[in-house]
Amino acid sequence: SEDILQKSFDKISQIESLLSINKSGTEIDKLNENAGIKKIKLSDTSYKIIKRAVKYSHLSDGGYDISVGPLVKLWSIGLPEAKVPTQKEIDEVIKLVDYNNIELNDSTQEVYLKKKGMILDLGSIAKGYAADEVASLLKKEGVTRAIVNLGGNIYAVGSKNDNEDWNVGIQNPFSDRGEVVGTIHISNKSIVTSGIYERFIEKDGKKYHHILNPKTGYPFETEIAGVSIISKESIDCDALSTLVFTKGLDEGFSIDKTWVEKKLKKRSIKTDNGFDLKG
C-alpha cells in the first residue's frame, strides 16, 4: 500500500538526517564539527553504525577506514566539484585519516574524534543499514514479498513466488547499464556490489574511481572491477564489499570466517554483533 511505501521512504529520510555528511545539521555533521574539541553523545542508530564500521576498520588493518572523510571531501568524486587534487593537498589531509583516533564509549554512547579536522564518512555502510531497516519495516507491516533497491544495495524480502527465489543480475562493469555478467538467486538476503564503474572522474585520459586508499590518498590500484557480497544483513554486505575490494584479488578470495577470526584475535576484537560469514 501507499502507506507502507511512505513509511519506508520516511525511514530512509530519518536515517539520512542522522548520517549524511552532505547535509548540515546531521548527527555525523555535528560529530565532525567537534573533532578535536569534545565528545558527542549519539543516538542508538548512529552509535551502532559507527561501532560496526570501526570494527571493520580494525579488521581490514585500515584499508577500510571510516575516517577517510577528508580525502572523500578533497576528491568529491560524484559531485559537481570533483577534481584530481595535488600531491600537496593529499599530503595535508591524509594526516587526518586514522580510525585509531576514534574513541568510543559504550556506556554513554559518546564518540570523540581526537584530531581537529577529522571527518567520518559512513557512505560505505549506512546504505546497508538503511536497507536492513526498510526490510525489517516491511516484514513488520506484513509484506511477504518485496525487493528493496537502494542503488547497488539489494535486499530480497521473501521469495519471488512459492517456487522461485528472486533473480538479481550483477552489472557487467565494462558495459552499459543493464548488461549483466551473471545472476544470483536469493530470498531473505541482501546482495551489495562495490565497483569502479559507477563513480569516477577522468583527467588526461586516466580514470580515477571513488574507492580511495586511506594509506595513499589515491583510488585503490587493483585488478578488481567489482565485488558482490551476499549476507543476511545488508550492513555487513555494504562494509565487506568495500573491504574485500581493498584487499585485491588474491587476499580478497581468501576472506572467510577463519580469516576474520584470525584478524579479530590478532587485534583483540570481541566477536559480538556481527562477522558471521557462514555461507
Secondary structure, DSSP 8 states (H G I E B T S, - for coil): -HHHHHHHHHHHHHHHHHH-SSSTTSHHHHHHHTTTT--EE--HHHHHHHHHHHHHHHHTTTSS-TT-HHHHHHH-TTSTT-----HHHHHHHGGG--GGGEEEETTTTEEEESSTT-----TTTHHHHHHHHHHHHHHHTT--SEEEE-SSEEEEES-SBTTB-EEEEEE-TTS-TT-EEEEEEESSEEEEEEESSSSEEEETTEEEES-B-TTTSSB---S-SEEEEEES-HHHHHHHHHHHHHHHHHHHHH-SHHHHHHHHHHTT----SS-----
